[in-house]
Amino acid sequence: MSFFDPAKFTEEAIASLKKQLSGKSIIAASGGVDSTVAAVLVSKAVGNELLAIYVDTGYMRLGESEFVSSMLNDLGVNHKVVDASERFYEGLKGIIDPEEKRKIIGELFIRVFEEESKKYGGKFLVQGTIAPDWIESGGGMRDTIKSHHNVGCKFIDDLKNSGRVVEPNRFIFKDEVRAAAR
């Protein structure tokens, strides 16, 4: 038996977002359920004041970029697909070590996202962070189970410290995000 009411969550999240957001917002939209639910909630709250940014690294599955763009379009989310493939190919050229690749990919992604945010004039950063992301990433009295990409990056931390990070899914779990998506 679930105590989570997706309709009530959606209604309350949209009302809260309308109060929180006073200016343009951006979100990195991967096409996954967490970022998509966050993007739709914010879009319902502020309309085209949100820009969902999908970064095509050149390493996507065949047709994935087109699928995500079409899905966001069908959901009424203002979005932009950024083809950064050449930048990623160049940055990873000759790199063999998997950990070094992960660091380069993360850094390149953040730089592209940061540049797009500046072009758009994004004041707020929306993230699809769900409860396990920040719980597992540790901090305070919690041990780190595993680091998550949306926790602990300087660009994100700077925005968090200025109160400009918005996480509508922060206190719900994956099954609840999926219920909200449905």
C-alpha positions as CSV (number, residue, x, y, z in Angstrom):
1,M,0.0,0.0,0.0
2,S,1.4,3.4,-1.0
3,F,0.9,6.6,0.9
4,F,2.1,8.6,-2.1
5,D,-0.6,10.5,-4.0
6,P,0.9,11.5,-7.4
7,A,-1.9,13.9,-8.3
8,K,-1.6,15.7,-4.9
9,F,2.2,15.7,-5.3
10,T,2.0,17.2,-8.8
11,E,-0.5,19.9,-7.7
12,E,1.5,20.9,-4.6
13,A,4.8,20.9,-6.5
14,I,3.4,23.2,-9.3
15,A,2.0,25.6,-6.7
16,S,5.3,25.6,-4.8
17,L,7.4,26.2,-8.0
18,K,5.2,29.1,-9.0
19,K,6.2,30.8,-5.7
20,Q,9.9,29.8,-5.8
21,L,10.7,30.7,-9.4
22,S,11.0,34.4,-10.3
23,G,13.0,34.4,-13.5
24,K,14.3,32.1,-16.2
25,S,15.2,28.5,-15.2
26,I,17.2,25.8,-16.8
27,I,17.4,22.1,-16.4
28,A,19.7,19.4,-17.9
29,A,17.2,17.1,-19.5
30,S,18.5,13.6,-20.1
31,G,15.2,12.1,-21.2
32,G,15.2,10.0,-18.0
33,V,12.2,9.9,-15.8
34,D,13.7,12.1,-13.0
35,S,14.7,15.0,-15.1
36,T,11.6,14.7,-17.3
37,V,9.2,14.8,-14.4
38,A,11.1,17.8,-12.9
39,A,11.0,19.6,-16.3
40,V,7.3,19.0,-16.8
41,L,6.5,20.2,-13.3
42,V,8.5,23.4,-13.8
43,S,7.1,23.9,-17.3
44,K,3.5,23.7,-15.9
45,A,4.5,26.2,-13.2
46,V,6.4,28.8,-15.3
47,G,5.9,27.9,-19.0
48,N,8.6,29.1,-21.4
49,E,10.6,30.6,-18.5
50,L,12.1,27.1,-18.4
51,L,14.6,25.9,-20.9
52,A,15.4,22.2,-20.8
53,I,18.8,21.6,-22.3
54,Y,19.7,18.2,-23.8
55,V,23.4,17.8,-24.5
56,D,24.2,15.4,-27.3
57,T,27.7,14.2,-26.6
58,G,27.9,12.2,-29.8
59,Y,27.8,9.0,-27.7
60,M,24.0,8.7,-27.5
61,R,22.1,5.6,-28.7
62,L,20.9,5.8,-32.3
63,G,17.9,8.1,-32.5
64,E,18.1,9.0,-28.8
65,S,18.5,12.8,-29.3
66,E,15.6,12.9,-31.7
67,F,13.4,10.8,-29.3
68,V,14.1,13.0,-26.3
69,S,13.5,16.2,-28.3
70,S,10.2,14.8,-29.6
71,M,9.1,13.6,-26.1
72,L,9.8,17.1,-24.6
73,N,8.0,18.7,-27.5
74,D,5.0,16.4,-27.0
75,L,5.0,17.3,-23.2
76,G,5.0,21.0,-24.0
77,V,8.5,21.6,-22.5
78,N,10.5,24.5,-24.0
79,H,13.9,22.8,-24.9
80,K,17.1,22.9,-26.8
81,V,19.2,20.1,-28.2
82,V,22.9,21.1,-28.1
83,D,25.2,19.1,-30.5
84,A,28.4,19.1,-28.6
85,S,29.7,15.9,-30.2
86,E,32.9,17.4,-31.7
87,R,33.8,18.8,-28.4
88,F,33.4,15.5,-26.7
89,Y,35.2,13.5,-29.4
90,E,38.2,16.0,-29.2
91,G,38.2,15.9,-25.4
92,L,38.3,12.1,-25.2
93,K,40.7,11.6,-28.1
94,G,43.4,9.1,-26.9
95,I,42.0,8.7,-23.4
96,I,41.9,5.1,-22.3
97,D,41.5,5.1,-18.5
98,P,37.7,4.8,-17.7
99,E,38.0,7.1,-14.6
100,E,39.8,9.8,-16.6
101,K,37.0,9.5,-19.3
102,R,34.3,9.9,-16.6
103,K,36.0,13.1,-15.3
104,I,36.4,14.6,-18.8
105,I,32.8,13.8,-19.7
106,G,31.6,15.3,-16.5
107,E,33.7,18.5,-16.9
108,L,32.7,18.9,-20.6
109,F,29.1,18.4,-19.9
110,I,29.1,21.0,-17.1
111,R,31.0,23.5,-19.3
112,V,28.5,23.1,-22.2
113,F,25.5,23.4,-19.8
114,E,27.0,26.4,-18.1
115,E,27.6,28.2,-21.5
116,E,24.0,27.4,-22.6
117,S,22.7,28.7,-19.2
118,K,24.5,32.0,-19.7
119,K,23.2,32.4,-23.2
120,Y,19.7,31.9,-22.0
121,G,20.1,34.0,-18.9
122,G,19.1,31.2,-16.5
123,K,18.7,32.4,-12.9
124,F,17.6,29.1,-11.4
125,L,18.9,25.6,-12.0
126,V,16.2,22.9,-11.8
127,Q,17.5,19.4,-11.1
128,G,15.7,16.0,-11.2
129,T,17.4,15.0,-7.9
130,I,15.5,12.4,-6.0
131,A,15.9,11.3,-2.4
132,P,18.4,8.4,-3.1
133,D,20.7,10.9,-4.9
134,W,21.5,13.1,-2.0
135,I,21.2,10.3,0.6
136,E,23.7,8.1,-1.2
137,S,26.1,11.0,-1.9
138,G,26.7,11.4,1.8
139,G,27.4,14.6,3.7
140,G,27.0,15.6,7.3
141,M,26.6,12.4,9.3
142,R,25.9,10.3,6.2
143,D,28.6,8.1,4.7
144,T,29.0,8.3,0.9
145,I,27.6,5.2,-0.7
146,K,28.2,6.5,-4.2
147,S,28.5,9.9,-5.7
148,H,25.8,11.3,-8.0
149,H,26.4,13.6,-10.9
150,N,24.0,16.2,-9.7
151,V,25.6,16.5,-6.2
152,G,28.9,18.1,-5.5
153,C,29.9,20.0,-8.7
154,K,31.3,23.5,-8.3
155,F,28.8,25.1,-10.8
156,I,25.9,23.4,-9.0
157,D,27.3,24.1,-5.5
158,D,27.7,27.8,-6.4
159,L,24.0,28.0,-7.4
160,K,23.0,26.0,-4.3
161,N,24.8,28.4,-2.1
162,S,23.0,31.3,-3.7
163,G,19.6,29.6,-3.2
164,R,19.1,29.2,-6.9
165,V,18.8,25.4,-7.2
166,V,15.3,24.0,-7.3
167,E,14.7,20.2,-6.9
168,P,11.0,19.4,-7.1
169,N,11.6,15.7,-6.7
170,R,14.1,15.9,-3.8
171,F,12.0,14.1,-1.2
172,I,10.5,11.3,-3.3
173,F,11.8,8.0,-4.5
174,K,12.1,6.4,-7.9
175,D,8.8,4.5,-7.7
176,E,7.1,7.7,-6.7
177,V,8.7,9.7,-9.6
178,R,7.4,7.0,-11.9
179,A,3.9,7.3,-10.4
180,A,4.0,11.1,-10.9
181,A,5.2,10.5,-14.5
182,R,2.2,8.3,-15.2
